[in-house]
Amino acid sequence: MSKSPITCHVLDSSIGKPAAGVSVSVQQQREDDLNSFEVFATGVTDSDGRCTTLFPSPDSGLKAELKAGRLYKVIFMTRGYFARSDRKCFYPWVEITFEVENASEHFHIPLLISPYSYTTYRGS
């Protein structure tokens, strides 16, 4: 697959700019234990606050496919981002869980953050 089926965009609404350097991970619900998750992919937002590489690389050992009926989590490590500019935050990470109904769709997860709030929606 040439384009990651999961992408994100993080904007820091407290300064009105993209949030560059936010560590992001995607976790996939395990097949053998539906109450637990395993890391599916990791990335870091670029200078525009985007991460388009949230799909396992061929050498990761993970099967590179989304699965219908499975839950996924995108986890944004916000504490490190705010700490780099000497700001504290209330939420050390933001975890967004969603269900894949159609594995052939694209899942874009926008996140608006500030030190004491966040919001998200399903992007396109």
Secondary structure as GFF3:
##gff-version 3
##sequence-region A 1 124
A	DSSP	beta_strand	6	12	.	.	.	ID=ss1
A	DSSP	beta_strand	17	18	.	.	.	ID=ss2
A	DSSP	beta_strand	23	29	.	.	.	ID=ss3
A	DSSP	beta_strand	37	44	.	.	.	ID=ss4
A	DSSP	beta_strand	50	51	.	.	.	ID=ss5
A	DSSP	three_ten_helix	58	60	.	.	.	ID=ss6
A	DSSP	beta_strand	71	77	.	.	.	ID=ss7
A	DSSP	alpha_helix	78	83	.	.	.	ID=ss8
A	DSSP	beta_strand	94	99	.	.	.	ID=ss9
A	DSSP	beta_strand	107	114	.	.	.	ID=ss10
A	DSSP	beta_strand	117	120	.	.	.	ID=ss11
###
